Amino acid sequence: MQAASAQDPFVGRVTERAALAEGFASACAGSAVVCCVEGPAGIGKTALVRAFLAGAASGAVVSASGDEAETTLPWGVLSQLARALWPASARRCANSVG
């Protein structure tokens, strides 16, 4: 098993970080990419993504997160993405729907 260092606190996340790097590289090359990071609560999914993005080359990244308790919210994750991409439009849509 890989030991953590001061620069890399993620033990055993080589595969996950490589998948994120591959997706990021594809996106930077012009492909539309969705990376889904999933797993049980508390295993460090958010920390993994934040650490990856902090060390990634600059680029436009839009992210959203979901929680099991939010599964009944219609368009919950998509509305997060819309708000990030088009803040004014998302507000107008939300006001017209609600």
N, C-alpha and C positions, 0 to 999 in steps of 0.2 A: 504494500500500500504506500502511496505517495505521502510524504510528510509535508506539513504546512510550513511555510517560511514567513518571514515578516512581510515580504512583498506579495506572497500568494497564500492567503488564508484558506483557500478552498482545497480540502483534501478529497482526492478521488473525483474531481470534477473535470478531468481532462476531456472526456468524451463530450460532455455537455458544452464545455467552452469551445471545443472544436466545431460542434454543430452550429453554435451561435456565430462563430467566426466565418464559417462557410456561408451561412445565410446572409451575414453582413456584407461579405465580399460579393455575393451574387446581386444583392440590392445595389451596391455601389457600382456594379457593372451595368445596371439598368433593368434588372429583372424585378418583378413584383414578388416579394417574399413575405411569408408569414412564419414566424417561429413561435411554436407553442411550447411553453415550459409548464409542465404540470406535475403534480405529485401531492402527497399528503401535506397537511398544514404543518408549518414549522420546520421544514427541512432546508430552508434557505433559498427558495426559488427567487424571491424578490432580490435578495442580497446578491445572488449569482448574476442576475440580469443587470443590476445597477453597477456591480463591479466590472462586468464586461463592457458596458457602455462607457464607463468612466475611462477605461483604457483603450477604447476603440478610437480609430481615426475619426475626424469630424465628419459628420454627415447628418442628414435629416432622419430622425428616428421618431416614430410615433408609437406609443405603447398604450396598452389598456390592461386592466386587470379585472378579474372577477372573483366572486366568492360564492360558495354553494348557496348561501342564504339569498343571493341575488338572482337565482335562476328564474324566478317568476317575473322579474323586471323585463318588460319588452324592450328589446334592442339595447340593453344595458351596456354591453361592451362596445357595440357599434356607436352608441351615442357618445361614449368617451372619446372614441377616435374622431368622430365628426367635430366635437368641441375642440379637439387639439388641432385639426386641420383647417376648420372653417368656423372660428369662434362666433362671428356675427351671424352667419347663416344658421348655425346650430341653435342659437338663442331664438331666432325667428321661428324655426321649426318647432322647438319645444313650446313656445308660446301659442302657436297655432293649434298644436295637438292637445295641450292641456288646458 
